[in-house]
């Protein structure tokens, strides 16, 4: 049931190496702001989704309330300032 995430089996769980802080969406891609490197998840069916790094830099999200989906990408606050990523790298 792709459109019912609360009903997904545990086989759809995709671990990432950093603790997630918040989520945003841009162009059908879920961007995960973490305590380290951000990750992106995209695909048409949950069993085919794989997490990929949404950047090669550390961009630790300081607050889940700072994560915002915009028309240019997903933005959040870090200790270095604001970060924005389109989720593709």
C-alpha positions, 0 to 999 in steps of 0.5 A, a space after each residue: 500500500 504505497 500511499 498508506 505509510 502507517 500500513 507499511 511492513 517492517 521490510 520497508 524500513 531504510 536505515 541511515 547512518 545519522 539520527 534523523 531530526 526532521 523531514 521535508 519534501 521537494 519534487 517528490 523526494 523526501 529529504 531527511 535532515 539529520 545530526 550529520 549528512 542529509 539523506 534523500 529518499 525517492 521512488 514510486 514504491 516503498 520497496 524500491 526506495 533507497 536512501 542516498 546522501 543529499 550532499 557530501 557535507 556535514 549539515 547537522 540540523 539544529 531543530 526539527 522546527 527549522 525544517 521547511 519545504 520551499 520551491 527551491 528545495 528543503 531548508 533547515 538551520 545548522 550551527 553554520 547558518 541556513 542550508 538548502 538542498 534539492 535532495 539530489 546532491 
